Amino acid sequence: MVTGEVHAARPEVSAVGAQALVPKDVRPEAMLRCLREVACGFRCCPYCL
């Protein structure tokens, strides 16, 4: 999981193996939900790559 600017970095982040790209200004609840999905092997949140 990487935090950063979503639109500019998405292809580069995916290329280096990240499983999610979360904006820095996202609510903590949304970041935690994404982290749980990545940890469980799911890719259903809007930030998953």
CHARMM internal coordinates of N, CA and C (Angstrom, degrees):
IC EDIT
DIST 1 N 1 CA 1.4336
DIST 1 CA 1 C 1.5123
ANGL 1 N 1 CA 1 C 107.56
DIST 1 C 2 N 1.3263
ANGL 1 CA 1 C 2 N 115.40
DIHE 1 N 1 CA 1 C 2 N 134.55
DIST 2 N 2 CA 1.4563
ANGL 1 C 2 N 2 CA 122.43
DIHE 1 CA 1 C 2 N 2 CA 179.62
DIST 2 CA 2 C 1.5151
ANGL 2 N 2 CA 2 C 107.67
DIHE 1 C 2 N 2 CA 2 C -127.17
DIST 2 C 3 N 1.3358
ANGL 2 CA 2 C 3 N 117.41
DIHE 2 N 2 CA 2 C 3 N 141.34
DIST 3 N 3 CA 1.4538
ANGL 2 C 3 N 3 CA 120.53
DIHE 2 CA 2 C 3 N 3 CA 172.64
DIST 3 CA 3 C 1.5168
ANGL 3 N 3 CA 3 C 108.22
DIHE 2 C 3 N 3 CA 3 C -105.25
DIST 3 C 4 N 1.3224
ANGL 3 CA 3 C 4 N 116.62
DIHE 3 N 3 CA 3 C 4 N 143.63
DIST 4 N 4 CA 1.4541
ANGL 3 C 4 N 4 CA 120.27
DIHE 3 CA 3 C 4 N 4 CA 179.94
DIST 4 CA 4 C 1.5020
ANGL 4 N 4 CA 4 C 112.09
DIHE 3 C 4 N 4 CA 4 C 166.86
DIST 4 C 5 N 1.3124
ANGL 4 CA 4 C 5 N 116.12
DIHE 4 N 4 CA 4 C 5 N -165.09
DIST 5 N 5 CA 1.4538
ANGL 4 C 5 N 5 CA 122.45
DIHE 4 CA 4 C 5 N 5 CA 177.94
DIST 5 CA 5 C 1.5181
ANGL 5 N 5 CA 5 C 108.70
DIHE 4 C 5 N 5 CA 5 C -77.61
DIST 5 C 6 N 1.3063
ANGL 5 CA 5 C 6 N 116.48
DIHE 5 N 5 CA 5 C 6 N 117.09
DIST 6 N 6 CA 1.4624
ANGL 5 C 6 N 6 CA 122.04
DIHE 5 CA 5 C 6 N 6 CA -171.05
DIST 6 CA 6 C 1.5206
ANGL 6 N 6 CA 6 C 113.05
DIHE 5 C 6 N 6 CA 6 C -65.70
DIST 6 C 7 N 1.3080
ANGL 6 CA 6 C 7 N 118.22
DIHE 6 N 6 CA 6 C 7 N -49.50
DIST 7 N 7 CA 1.4653
ANGL 6 C 7 N 7 CA 120.58
DIHE 6 CA 6 C 7 N 7 CA -170.79
DIST 7 CA 7 C 1.5249
ANGL 7 N 7 CA 7 C 112.81
DIHE 6 C 7 N 7 CA 7 C -68.69
DIST 7 C 8 N 1.3022
ANGL 7 CA 7 C 8 N 117.64
DIHE 7 N 7 CA 7 C 8 N -38.33
DIST 8 N 8 CA 1.4588
ANGL 7 C 8 N 8 CA 120.28
DIHE 7 CA 7 C 8 N 8 CA -174.61
DIST 8 CA 8 C 1.5231
ANGL 8 N 8 CA 8 C 113.11
DIHE 7 C 8 N 8 CA 8 C -78.54
DIST 8 C 9 N 1.3066
ANGL 8 CA 8 C 9 N 117.87
DIHE 8 N 8 CA 8 C 9 N -35.06
DIST 9 N 9 CA 1.4600
ANGL 8 C 9 N 9 CA 120.38
DIHE 8 CA 8 C 9 N 9 CA -168.77
DIST 9 CA 9 C 1.5200
ANGL 9 N 9 CA 9 C 114.87
DIHE 8 C 9 N 9 CA 9 C -103.65
DIST 9 C 10 N 1.3118
ANGL 9 CA 9 C 10 N 119.74
DIHE 9 N 9 CA 9 C 10 N -4.40
DIST 10 N 10 CA 1.4646
ANGL 9 C 10 N 10 CA 121.83
DIHE 9 CA 9 C 10 N 10 CA -172.32
DIST 10 CA 10 C 1.5331
ANGL 10 N 10 CA 10 C 113.49
DIHE 9 C 10 N 10 CA 10 C -53.18
DIST 10 C 11 N 1.3283
ANGL 10 CA 10 C 11 N 121.34
DIHE 10 N 10 CA 10 C 11 N -50.33
DIST 11 N 11 CA 1.4744
ANGL 10 C 11 N 11 CA 120.03
DIHE 10 CA 10 C 11 N 11 CA -179.89
DIST 11 CA 11 C 1.5324
ANGL 11 N 11 CA 11 C 113.03
DIHE 10 C 11 N 11 CA 11 C -64.09
DIST 11 C 12 N 1.3214
ANGL 11 CA 11 C 12 N 116.74
DIHE 11 N 11 CA 11 C 12 N -39.93
DIST 12 N 12 CA 1.4583
ANGL 11 C 12 N 12 CA 119.99
DIHE 11 CA 11 C 12 N 12 CA -178.87
DIST 12 CA 12 C 1.5266
ANGL 12 N 12 CA 12 C 111.37
DIHE 11 C 12 N 12 CA 12 C -67.86
DIST 12 C 13 N 1.3135
ANGL 12 CA 12 C 13 N 116.20
DIHE 12 N 12 CA 12 C 13 N -41.06
DIST 13 N 13 CA 1.4636
ANGL 12 C 13 N 13 CA 120.63
DIHE 12 CA 12 C 13 N 13 CA -179.25
DIST 13 CA 13 C 1.5185
ANGL 13 N 13 CA 13 C 110.35
DIHE 12 C 13 N 13 CA 13 C -66.42
DIST 13 C 14 N 1.3055
ANGL 13 CA 13 C 14 N 117.06
DIHE 13 N 13 CA 13 C 14 N -41.01
DIST 14 N 14 CA 1.4609
ANGL 13 C 14 N 14 CA 121.39
DIHE 13 CA 13 C 14 N 14 CA 177.83
DIST 14 CA 14 C 1.5271
ANGL 14 N 14 CA 14 C 110.52
DIHE 13 C 14 N 14 CA 14 C -63.98
DIST 14 C 15 N 1.3232
ANGL 14 CA 14 C 15 N 116.98
DIHE 14 N 14 CA 14 C 15 N -38.73
DIST 15 N 15 CA 1.4602
ANGL 14 C 15 N 15 CA 121.17
DIHE 14 CA 14 C 15 N 15 CA -177.91
DIST 15 CA 15 C 1.5267
ANGL 15 N 15 CA 15 C 112.67
DIHE 14 C 15 N 15 CA 15 C -65.37
DIST 15 C 16 N 1.3238
ANGL 15 CA 15 C 16 N 117.73
DIHE 15 N 15 CA 15 C 16 N -29.12
DIST 16 N 16 CA 1.4637
ANGL 15 C 16 N 16 CA 120.02
DIHE 15 CA 15 C 16 N 16 CA -179.45
DIST 16 CA 16 C 1.5254
ANGL 16 N 16 CA 16 C 112.84
DIHE 15 C 16 N 16 CA 16 C -91.10
DIST 16 C 17 N 1.3325
ANGL 16 CA 16 C 17 N 117.14
DIHE 16 N 16 CA 16 C 17 N 2.95
DIST 17 N 17 CA 1.4560
ANGL 16 C 17 N 17 CA 120.25
DIHE 16 CA 16 C 17 N 17 CA 172.13
DIST 17 CA 17 C 1.5124
ANGL 17 N 17 CA 17 C 117.42
DIHE 16 C 17 N 17 CA 17 C 102.70
DIST 17 C 18 N 1.3222
ANGL 17 CA 17 C 18 N 118.30
DIHE 17 N 17 CA 17 C 18 N 5.74
DIST 18 N 18 CA 1.4675
ANGL 17 C 18 N 18 CA 119.31
DIHE 17 CA 17 C 18 N 18 CA 177.34
DIST 18 CA 18 C 1.5229
ANGL 18 N 18 CA 18 C 109.49
DIHE 17 C 18 N 18 CA 18 C -68.26
DIST 18 C 19 N 1.3033
ANGL 18 CA 18 C 19 N 116.53
DIHE 18 N 18 CA 18 C 19 N 148.60
DIST 19 N 19 CA 1.4596
ANGL 18 C 19 N 19 CA 121.35
DIHE 18 CA 18 C 19 N 19 CA -179.58
DIST 19 CA 19 C 1.5174
ANGL 19 N 19 CA 19 C 112.37
DIHE 18 C 19 N 19 CA 19 C -100.47
DIST 19 C 20 N 1.3353
ANGL 19 CA 19 C 20 N 117.13
DIHE 19 N 19 CA 19 C 20 N -13.30
DIST 20 N 20 CA 1.4612
ANGL 19 C 20 N 20 CA 120.97
DIHE 19 CA 19 C 20 N 20 CA 179.01
DIST 20 CA 20 C 1.5177
ANGL 20 N 20 CA 20 C 109.36
DIHE 19 C 20 N 20 CA 20 C -154.00
DIST 20 C 21 N 1.3166
ANGL 20 CA 20 C 21 N 115.42
DIHE 20 N 20 CA 20 C 21 N 149.67
DIST 21 N 21 CA 1.4595
ANGL 20 C 21 N 21 CA 122.49
DIHE 20 CA 20 C 21 N 21 CA 175.47
DIST 21 CA 21 C 1.5190
ANGL 21 N 21 CA 21 C 106.92
DIHE 20 C 21 N 21 CA 21 C -128.52
DIST 21 C 22 N 1.3154
ANGL 21 CA 21 C 22 N 116.33
DIHE 21 N 21 CA 21 C 22 N 109.70
DIST 22 N 22 CA 1.4598
ANGL 21 C 22 N 22 CA 122.60
DIHE 21 CA 21 C 22 N 22 CA -174.73
DIST 22 CA 22 C 1.5219
ANGL 22 N 22 CA 22 C 108.91
DIHE 21 C 22 N 22 CA 22 C -107.98
DIST 22 C 23 N 1.3402
ANGL 22 CA 22 C 23 N 118.09
DIHE 22 N 22 CA 22 C 23 N 129.99
DIST 23 N 23 CA 1.4631
ANGL 22 C 23 N 23 CA 120.21
DIHE 22 CA 22 C 23 N 23 CA 177.17
DIST 23 CA 23 C 1.5260
ANGL 23 N 23 CA 23 C 111.05
DIHE 22 C 23 N 23 CA 23 C -61.34
DIST 23 C 24 N 1.3150
ANGL 23 CA 23 C 24 N 116.75
DIHE 23 N 23 CA 23 C 24 N 148.09
DIST 24 N 24 CA 1.4605
ANGL 23 C 24 N 24 CA 120.34
DIHE 23 CA 23 C 24 N 24 CA -178.43
DIST 24 CA 24 C 1.5212
ANGL 24 N 24 CA 24 C 112.48
DIHE 23 C 24 N 24 CA 24 C -66.94
DIST 24 C 25 N 1.3273
ANGL 24 CA 24 C 25 N 117.75
DIHE 24 N 24 CA 24 C 25 N -23.91
DIST 25 N 25 CA 1.4623
ANGL 24 C 25 N 25 CA 120.26
DIHE 24 CA 24 C 25 N 25 CA -177.12
DIST 25 CA 25 C 1.5319
ANGL 25 N 25 CA 25 C 113.27
DIHE 24 C 25 N 25 CA 25 C -96.83
DIST 25 C 26 N 1.3160
ANGL 25 CA 25 C 26 N 118.21
DIHE 25 N 25 CA 25 C 26 N 15.73
DIST 26 N 26 CA 1.4652
ANGL 25 C 26 N 26 CA 121.84
DIHE 25 CA 25 C 26 N 26 CA -179.20
DIST 26 CA 26 C 1.5379
ANGL 26 N 26 CA 26 C 109.84
DIHE 25 C 26 N 26 CA 26 C -73.40
DIST 26 C 27 N 1.3074
ANGL 26 CA 26 C 27 N 115.72
DIHE 26 N 26 CA 26 C 27 N 150.49
DIST 27 N 27 CA 1.4671
ANGL 26 C 27 N 27 CA 121.17
DIHE 26 CA 26 C 27 N 27 CA 177.07
DIST 27 CA 27 C 1.5299
ANGL 27 N 27 CA 27 C 110.04
DIHE 26 C 27 N 27 CA 27 C -62.79
DIST 27 C 28 N 1.3204
ANGL 27 CA 27 C 28 N 117.73
DIHE 27 N 27 CA 27 C 28 N 145.34
DIST 28 N 28 CA 1.4740
ANGL 27 C 28 N 28 CA 120.41
DIHE 27 CA 27 C 28 N 28 CA 179.88
DIST 28 CA 28 C 1.5276
ANGL 28 N 28 CA 28 C 112.89
DIHE 27 C 28 N 28 CA 28 C -57.09
DIST 28 C 29 N 1.3306
ANGL 28 CA 28 C 29 N 117.62
DIHE 28 N 28 CA 28 C 29 N -35.41
DIST 29 N 29 CA 1.4654
ANGL 28 C 29 N 29 CA 120.74
DIHE 28 CA 28 C 29 N 29 CA 179.85
DIST 29 CA 29 C 1.5224
ANGL 29 N 29 CA 29 C 111.23
DIHE 28 C 29 N 29 CA 29 C -63.70
DIST 29 C 30 N 1.3267
ANGL 29 CA 29 C 30 N 116.46
DIHE 29 N 29 CA 29 C 30 N -39.66
DIST 30 N 30 CA 1.4621
ANGL 29 C 30 N 30 CA 120.60
DIHE 29 CA 29 C 30 N 30 CA 179.79
DIST 30 CA 30 C 1.5256
ANGL 30 N 30 CA 30 C 110.86
DIHE 29 C 30 N 30 CA 30 C -68.56
DIST 30 C 31 N 1.3253
ANGL 30 CA 30 C 31 N 116.73
DIHE 30 N 30 CA 30 C 31 N -38.98
DIST 31 N 31 CA 1.4631
ANGL 30 C 31 N 31 CA 119.84
DIHE 30 CA 30 C 31 N 31 CA 178.40
DIST 31 CA 31 C 1.5288
ANGL 31 N 31 CA 31 C 110.49
DIHE 30 C 31 N 31 CA 31 C -65.65
DIST 31 C 32 N 1.3100
ANGL 31 CA 31 C 32 N 116.87
DIHE 31 N 31 CA 31 C 32 N -41.51
DIST 32 N 32 CA 1.4589
ANGL 31 C 32 N 32 CA 120.65
DIHE 31 CA 31 C 32 N 32 CA 178.94
DIST 32 CA 32 C 1.5232
ANGL 32 N 32 CA 32 C 111.08
DIHE 31 C 32 N 32 CA 32 C -64.58
DIST 32 C 33 N 1.3298
ANGL 32 CA 32 C 33 N 117.84
DIHE 32 N 32 CA 32 C 33 N -40.81
DIST 33 N 33 CA 1.4622
ANGL 32 C 33 N 33 CA 121.30
DIHE 32 CA 32 C 33 N 33 CA 177.81
DIST 33 CA 33 C 1.5258
ANGL 33 N 33 CA 33 C 110.48
DIHE 32 C 33 N 33 CA 33 C -61.51
DIST 33 C 34 N 1.3207
ANGL 33 CA 33 C 34 N 116.93
DIHE 33 N 33 CA 33 C 34 N -43.15
DIST 34 N 34 CA 1.4620
ANGL 33 C 34 N 34 CA 121.14
DIHE 33 CA 33 C 34 N 34 CA 179.05
DIST 34 CA 34 C 1.5257
ANGL 34 N 34 CA 34 C 110.20
DIHE 33 C 34 N 34 CA 34 C -64.67
DIST 34 C 35 N 1.3128
ANGL 34 CA 34 C 35 N 117.47
DIHE 34 N 34 CA 34 C 35 N -43.75
DIST 35 N 35 CA 1.4592
ANGL 34 C 35 N 35 CA 121.23
DIHE 34 CA 34 C 35 N 35 CA 179.14
DIST 35 CA 35 C 1.5224
ANGL 35 N 35 CA 35 C 111.13
DIHE 34 C 35 N 35 CA 35 C -59.85
DIST 35 C 36 N 1.3224
ANGL 35 CA 35 C 36 N 116.76
DIHE 35 N 35 CA 35 C 36 N -41.93
DIST 36 N 36 CA 1.4699
ANGL 35 C 36 N 36 CA 120.62
DIHE 35 CA 35 C 36 N 36 CA 178.33
DIST 36 CA 36 C 1.5214
ANGL 36 N 36 CA 36 C 111.11
DIHE 35 C 36 N 36 CA 36 C -64.17
DIST 36 C 37 N 1.3204
ANGL 36 CA 36 C 37 N 117.41
DIHE 36 N 36 CA 36 C 37 N -41.86
DIST 37 N 37 CA 1.4624
ANGL 36 C 37 N 37 CA 120.04
DIHE 36 CA 36 C 37 N 37 CA -179.78
DIST 37 CA 37 C 1.5198
ANGL 37 N 37 CA 37 C 111.44
DIHE 36 C 37 N 37 CA 37 C -65.07
DIST 37 C 38 N 1.3180
ANGL 37 CA 37 C 38 N 117.59
DIHE 37 N 37 CA 37 C 38 N -41.87
DIST 38 N 38 CA 1.4643
ANGL 37 C 38 N 38 CA 120.97
DIHE 37 CA 37 C 38 N 38 CA 178.38
DIST 38 CA 38 C 1.5254
ANGL 38 N 38 CA 38 C 109.89
DIHE 37 C 38 N 38 CA 38 C -64.20
DIST 38 C 39 N 1.3273
ANGL 38 CA 38 C 39 N 117.01
DIHE 38 N 38 CA 38 C 39 N -42.72
DIST 39 N 39 CA 1.4641
ANGL 38 C 39 N 39 CA 120.94
DIHE 38 CA 38 C 39 N 39 CA -179.20
DIST 39 CA 39 C 1.5247
ANGL 39 N 39 CA 39 C 111.89
DIHE 38 C 39 N 39 CA 39 C -63.97
DIST 39 C 40 N 1.3233
ANGL 39 CA 39 C 40 N 117.33
DIHE 39 N 39 CA 39 C 40 N -31.87
DIST 40 N 40 CA 1.4730
ANGL 39 C 40 N 40 CA 121.63
DIHE 39 CA 39 C 40 N 40 CA -179.43
DIST 40 CA 40 C 1.5245
ANGL 40 N 40 CA 40 C 112.69
DIHE 39 C 40 N 40 CA 40 C -87.78
DIST 40 C 41 N 1.3280
ANGL 40 CA 40 C 41 N 116.69
DIHE 40 N 40 CA 40 C 41 N -5.35
DIST 41 N 41 CA 1.4567
ANGL 40 C 41 N 41 CA 119.75
DIHE 40 CA 40 C 41 N 41 CA 179.50
DIST 41 CA 41 C 1.5134
ANGL 41 N 41 CA 41 C 114.66
DIHE 40 C 41 N 41 CA 41 C 90.36
DIST 41 C 42 N 1.3342
ANGL 41 CA 41 C 42 N 116.96
DIHE 41 N 41 CA 41 C 42 N 5.28
DIST 42 N 42 CA 1.4632
ANGL 41 C 42 N 42 CA 120.40
DIHE 41 CA 41 C 42 N 42 CA 178.04
DIST 42 CA 42 C 1.5200
ANGL 42 N 42 CA 42 C 109.37
DIHE 41 C 42 N 42 CA 42 C -88.14
DIST 42 C 43 N 1.3022
ANGL 42 CA 42 C 43 N 116.68
DIHE 42 N 42 CA 42 C 43 N 156.26
DIST 43 N 43 CA 1.4647
ANGL 42 C 43 N 43 CA 121.94
DIHE 42 CA 42 C 43 N 43 CA 177.64
DIST 43 CA 43 C 1.5299
ANGL 43 N 43 CA 43 C 108.98
DIHE 42 C 43 N 43 CA 43 C -134.92
DIST 43 C 44 N 1.3307
ANGL 43 CA 43 C 44 N 116.62
DIHE 43 N 43 CA 43 C 44 N 55.44
DIST 44 N 44 CA 1.4621
ANGL 43 C 44 N 44 CA 120.64
DIHE 43 CA 43 C 44 N 44 CA -173.50
DIST 44 CA 44 C 1.5202
ANGL 44 N 44 CA 44 C 114.24
DIHE 43 C 44 N 44 CA 44 C -106.26
DIST 44 C 45 N 1.3197
ANGL 44 CA 44 C 45 N 118.73
DIHE 44 N 44 CA 44 C 45 N -13.03
DIST 45 N 45 CA 1.4606
ANGL 44 C 45 N 45 CA 119.12
DIHE 44 CA 44 C 45 N 45 CA -177.49
DIST 45 CA 45 C 1.5322
ANGL 45 N 45 CA 45 C 109.37
DIHE 44 C 45 N 45 CA 45 C -79.76
DIST 45 C 46 N 1.3222
ANGL 45 CA 45 C 46 N 117.88
DIHE 45 N 45 CA 45 C 46 N 160.51
DIST 46 N 46 CA 1.4671
ANGL 45 C 46 N 46 CA 120.41
DIHE 45 CA 45 C 46 N 46 CA -177.58
DIST 46 CA 46 C 1.5266
ANGL 46 N 46 CA 46 C 114.35
DIHE 45 C 46 N 46 CA 46 C -67.54
DIST 46 C 47 N 1.3220
ANGL 46 CA 46 C 47 N 117.86
DIHE 46 N 46 CA 46 C 47 N -11.28
DIST 47 N 47 CA 1.4603
ANGL 46 C 47 N 47 CA 121.02
DIHE 46 CA 46 C 47 N 47 CA -178.38
DIST 47 CA 47 C 1.5235
ANGL 47 N 47 CA 47 C 113.21
DIHE 46 C 47 N 47 CA 47 C -98.61
DIST 47 C 48 N 1.3145
ANGL 47 CA 47 C 48 N 117.36
DIHE 47 N 47 CA 47 C 48 N -9.39
DIST 48 N 48 CA 1.4607
ANGL 47 C 48 N 48 CA 120.42
DIHE 47 CA 47 C 48 N 48 CA 179.71
DIST 48 CA 48 C 1.5268
ANGL 48 N 48 CA 48 C 110.53
DIHE 47 C 48 N 48 CA 48 C -70.84
DIST 48 C 49 N 1.3167
ANGL 48 CA 48 C 49 N 115.42
DIHE 48 N 48 CA 48 C 49 N 145.70
DIST 49 N 49 CA 1.4667
ANGL 48 C 49 N 49 CA 120.48
DIHE 48 CA 48 C 49 N 49 CA -178.55
DIST 49 CA 49 C 1.5044
ANGL 49 N 49 CA 49 C 110.63
DIHE 48 C 49 N 49 CA 49 C -96.77
END
COOR INIT
IC SEED 1 N 1 CA 1 C
IC BUILD
